[in-house]
Amino acid sequence: MSAPRFGSLHDGPAPDAPGAETFTELLRTGGVRVERIASRAVRDGDWYEQAWAEFVLLAAGAARLAFADGTEHALAPGDWVHLPAFCRHRVAWTEPGVETIWLAVHLP
């Protein structure tokens, strides 16, 4: 039997420059991968179009996600989004001056 693991989404590497993000894997099991993402002053980030679904929770900060159809959606702490496989998206903006923290669950 494994021992429980504990942590905080607020502990982890910070982005080293405006527009940067850091990715920290917290758990990988049964085809599921959980990661902490920290963003700082992102504006028009890279496009993603993954072959797997992703559940994302915004834990701290504020952000806007952009989609291929031109729409954007604002997120505040506690907001979440389920991104189906092959849903083209990007981080359009994160709040400047604060670290934006995400919890991403990559699904098989």
Backbone as a ProteinNet text record, in pm:
[ID]
protein_1_A
[PRIMARY]
MSAPRFGSLHDGPAPDAPGAETFTELLRTGGVRVERIASRAVRDGDWYEQAWAEFVLLAAGAARLAFADGTEHALAPGDWVHLPAFCRHRVAWTEPGVETIWLAVHLP
[TERTIARY]
83.8	0	88.5	53.3	128.3	86.5	178.6	149.4	86.1	-1.9	-58.8	50.2	27.3	117.2	37.9	102.5	38.7	118.3	53.8	122.1	28.8	78.4	0.9	24.3	-82	-66.9	11	20.3	92.7	242.7	285.5	427.9	472.3	577.8	629.1	704.3	768.2	849.1	763.7	815	748.7	805.8	725.5	777.6	888.4	991.6	1108	1097.9	994.3	981.1	834.9	796.3	661.6	638.4	519	484.7	523.7	590	638	540.1	554.2	477.1	570.2	539.7	611	510.3	553.6	469.3	534.8	460.1	511.3	415.2	462.6	378.5	363.4	238.9	210.4	180.5	121.9	79.1	59.8	95.9	68.8	26.8	-95.7	-145.6	-261.1	-266.2	-378.3	-410.6	-311.5	-334.5	-373.3	-386.4	-420.4	-292.3	-277.6	-162.8	-216.4	-171.2	-213.3	-92.8	-112.1	0.2	-42	54.7	41.5	103.3	30.5	82.7	83	195.1	205.6	233	154.4	167.2	192.8	268.3	293.2	277.9	180.4	160.6	162.9	92.2	85.5	-6.2	34.5	-46.9	-30.9	-141.2	-140	-38.1	-60.8	26.9	18.6	94	98.5	-35.3	-66.8	-186.7	-160.9	-262.6	-258.4	-375.1	-349.9	-453.8	-414.8	-448.2	-400.7	-491	-433.8	-507.4	-581.4	-584.3	-652.2	-736.5	-835.9	-918.8	-843.1	-881.4	-815	-919.2	-910.9	-992.2	-898.5	-935.6	-848.5	-926.1	-865.2	-920.8	-827.1	-881.2	-800.6	-804	-688.9	-680.6	-649.8	-572.4	-533.9	-507.2	-529.8	-507.2	-632.8	-614.4	-724.2	-669.2	-755.9	-709.5	-823.6	-785.5	-879.7	-824.2	-909.5	-873.9	-933.7	-858.6	-905.6	-921.6	-1016.4	-1046.6	-1037.6	-1023.5	-1001	-1113.7	-1234.7	-1347.7	-1349.5	-1246.5	-1236	-1297.4	-1364	-1423.8	-1318.2	-1346.7	-1262.9	-1354	-1297.4	-1373.8	-1287.4	-1339.5	-1268	-1282.2	-1175.5	-1174.7	-1126.3	-1192.5	-1154.7	-1126.8	-1062.9	-1034.6	-1160.1	-1146.7	-1257.5	-1326.5	-1305.4	-1364.7	-1288.2	-1359.9	-1296.4	-1350.6	-1278.1	-1317.6	-1278.1	-1363.7	-1329.9	-1300	-1179.2	-1137.5	-1137	-1228.2	-1228.9	-1101.6	-1071	-956.4	-969.2	-857.7	-846.1	-918.6	-947.4	-1005	-889.5	-879.8	-769.5	-794	-694.2	-709.8	-573.4	-576.3	-454.2	-489.9	-390.1	-406.2	-390.7	-497.5	-494.9	-437	-456.7	-415.6	-417	-318.3	-325.3	-296.4	-350.7	-340.3	-194.8	-154.8	-16.6	5.7	128.2	164	136.8	66.2	42.3	65.5	95	111.6	-26.1	-55.1	-178.5	-148.9	-226.1	-202.2	-318.7	-285.5	-383.3	-358.5	-464.3	-453.9	-509.3	-425.5	-466.4	-466.1	-575.8	-588	-601.5	-499.1	-497.5	-556.8	-661.6	-739	-702.6	-710.7	-675.2	-778.7
-118.1	0	124.8	220.6	345.8	442	526.8	631.5	750.8	825.2	945.1	1048.1	1129.1	1240.5	1369.3	1471.2	1600.4	1708.9	1817.3	1930.2	2048.8	2154.8	2276.5	2326.4	2367.3	2424.7	2555.4	2616.3	2742.2	2721.2	2595.9	2563.4	2510.1	2565.1	2518.1	2628.6	2592.4	2692.1	2802.7	2923.4	3040.2	3064.5	3118.1	3155.8	3259	3248.3	3335.5	3469.2	3487	3612.5	3633.6	3758.2	3781.4	3700.7	3645.6	3564.5	3418.9	3383.3	3245.9	3163.2	3031.9	2936.9	2826	2770	2651.6	2539	2417.7	2298.9	2201.1	2156.5	2062	1944.9	1826.1	1706.9	1671.1	1658.1	1623.4	1475.6	1413.8	1274.3	1217	1088.9	1015.1	875.1	836.9	704.2	666.5	541	490.1	569.5	626.2	704.9	848.6	887.9	1025.1	1094.9	1221.2	1301.1	1431.1	1464.9	1586.9	1679.2	1804.1	1897.8	2033.1	2100.5	2238.7	2324.9	2427.7	2522.5	2659.5	2728.5	2865.2	2956	3062.3	3157.2	3296	3374.6	3513	3606.4	3694.8	3799.1	3743.6	3632.9	3575.1	3660.2	3681.4	3751.2	3676.1	3620.9	3546.4	3433.1	3337.4	3220.8	3127.2	3019.6	2920.1	2847.6	2806.2	2726.4	2582.1	2517.4	2375.6	2306	2185.2	2101.7	1957.3	1913.7	1786.4	1670.8	1552.5	1430.9	1370.2	1437.9	1389.6	1502.1	1464.7	1562.7	1616	1736.8	1799.7	1874	1856.3	1930.8	2031	2159.2	2264	2346.4	2367.5	2450.7	2568.2	2689.8	2807	2823.4	2811.6	2816.7	2956.5	3035.9	3170.1	3257.9	3387.7	3480.7	3496.9	3539.7	3555	3529	3481.1	3444.7	3451.1	3451.6	3434.3	3328	3233.4	3132	3172.3	3151.5	3179.4	3047.8	3044.6	2924	2953.3	2847.4	2859.4	2934.8	2931.2	2999.7	3149.7	3198.2	3341	3382.6	3291	3326.5	3323.1	3396.4	3395.1	3375.7	3316.8	3294.7	3335.4	3423.1	3468.3	3365.9	3349	3257.9	3331.6	3303.7	3356.1	3236.7	3258	3145.1	3062.9	2932.7	2840.6	2799.4	2874.4	2838.3	2723.2	2640.5	2526.9	2513.7	2438.3	2411.7	2268.6	2201.3	2070.8	2094.9	2063.2	2080.2	1943	1917.9	1788	1769.3	1645.8	1616.6	1698.2	1749.5	1825.8	1961.5	2011.8	2145.2	2246.5	2318.7	2415.7	2534	2561.8	2668	2725.3	2838.6	2899.8	2992.7	3025.2	3126.9	3261.2	3337.8	3468.5	3576	3557.6	3661.4	3604.6	3640.3	3618.7	3751.5	3765.3	3889.6	3929.2	4048.1	4090.9	4120.8	4102.4	4136.1	4028.6	3922.8	3811.2	3680.3	3578.3	3446.5	3381.7	3331.4	3259.6	3111.2	3041.6	2900.1	2818.5	2713.5	2622.1	2481.5	2402.8	2258.7	2194.1	2118.5	2054.5	1903.3	1839.9	1695.3	1645.9	1576.5	1522.7	1382.6	1362.4	1238.2	1145.1	1013.5	920.2	920
0	0	0	-83.5	-92.9	16.9	54.1	152.4	81.4	148.4	87.1	60.1	-41.4	-72.5	-55.1	-5.7	16.5	-54.2	-88.3	-150.3	-159	-217.2	-236.4	-378.3	-444.2	-577.9	-574.5	-457	-444.4	-428.2	-411.1	-403.7	-539	-591.6	-719.4	-789.7	-900.2	-970.3	-1031	-1022.4	-1080.6	-1220.2	-1309.7	-1441.1	-1425	-1507.9	-1490.5	-1563.3	-1645.2	-1720	-1758.6	-1785.3	-1836.5	-1964	-1975.4	-2091.6	-2078.8	-1970	-1951.5	-1869	-1883.8	-1804.2	-1757.6	-1639.4	-1592.2	-1573.5	-1601.6	-1593.9	-1497.5	-1395.8	-1296.8	-1286.8	-1319.8	-1307.3	-1160.2	-1115.6	-976.7	-959.7	-1062.2	-1051.9	-1191.1	-1205.6	-1328.7	-1287.9	-1325.8	-1291.6	-1383.5	-1424	-1501.4	-1626.3	-1691.4	-1811	-1784.6	-1658.4	-1620.8	-1575.1	-1618.5	-1575.2	-1516.7	-1395.9	-1327.5	-1319.7	-1359.7	-1353.4	-1301.1	-1242	-1197.3	-1305.6	-1346.2	-1444.1	-1378.6	-1387.4	-1337.2	-1456.5	-1469.3	-1580.3	-1524.2	-1600.4	-1558.7	-1679.2	-1672.8	-1774.1	-1916.5	-1938.8	-2073.9	-2160	-2281.3	-2380.4	-2511.7	-2561.6	-2687.4	-2685	-2592.7	-2579.2	-2698.3	-2691.5	-2798	-2810.7	-2933.2	-2958.3	-2919	-2861.3	-2827.1	-2895.5	-2942.8	-3002.9	-2973	-2854.2	-2800.5	-2841.4	-2847.8	-2886.3	-2767.3	-2654.1	-2534.1	-2475.2	-2396.8	-2327.2	-2205.7	-2162.7	-2049.2	-1965.8	-1834.3	-1738.9	-1673.3	-1674.6	-1621	-1519.7	-1403.2	-1296.8	-1274.7	-1274.2	-1240.5	-1088.8	-1025.5	-879.4	-826.6	-900.5	-855.5	-977	-961.1	-1070.7	-1154.4	-1277.5	-1372.3	-1510.9	-1600.9	-1734.4	-1834.4	-1961.2	-2071.3	-2163.7	-2201.5	-2300.2	-2433.7	-2541.8	-2677.3	-2750.9	-2842.2	-2919.1	-3068.5	-3146.9	-3291.1	-3362	-3306.8	-3370.8	-3341.6	-3269.3	-3239.6	-3107.4	-3038.2	-2909.4	-2799.4	-2692.7	-2572.1	-2452	-2346.4	-2224.2	-2105.4	-2019.7	-1900.7	-1789	-1712	-1597.7	-1473.6	-1360.9	-1229.8	-1138.8	-1023.4	-934.7	-905.3	-919.4	-898.4	-1027.2	-1136.2	-1264.5	-1327.6	-1402.1	-1468.8	-1609.7	-1691.3	-1828.7	-1864	-1938.8	-1995.9	-2143.4	-2185	-2323.6	-2390.1	-2483.8	-2551.1	-2632.6	-2666	-2751.7	-2880.1	-2927.8	-3052.6	-3049.3	-2929.7	-2915.7	-2920.1	-3029.1	-3045.2	-2952.2	-2865.8	-2766.3	-2729.6	-2664.4	-2611.3	-2497.1	-2417.7	-2314.5	-2385	-2387.4	-2453.8	-2362.2	-2229.7	-2134.9	-1994.9	-1913.3	-1768.5	-1700.4	-1582.9	-1506.9	-1484.6	-1527.7	-1503	-1355	-1310.7	-1173.6	-1071	-1109.3	-1017.5	-1092.3	-1016.5	-1075.7	-1091.2	-1210.1	-1234.7	-1220.8	-1137.2	-1108.9	-1161.6	-1236.2	-1295.7	-1244.8	-1237.8	-1215.6	-1342	-1411.7	-1537.2	-1518.1	-1557.1	-1551	-1694.9	-1743.3	-1878.8	-1874.6	-1952.8	-1946.5	-2061.9	-2038.7	-2146.5	-2258.4
[MASK]
++++++++++++++++++++++++++++++++++++++++++++++++++++++++++++++++++++++++++++++++++++++++++++++++++++++++++++

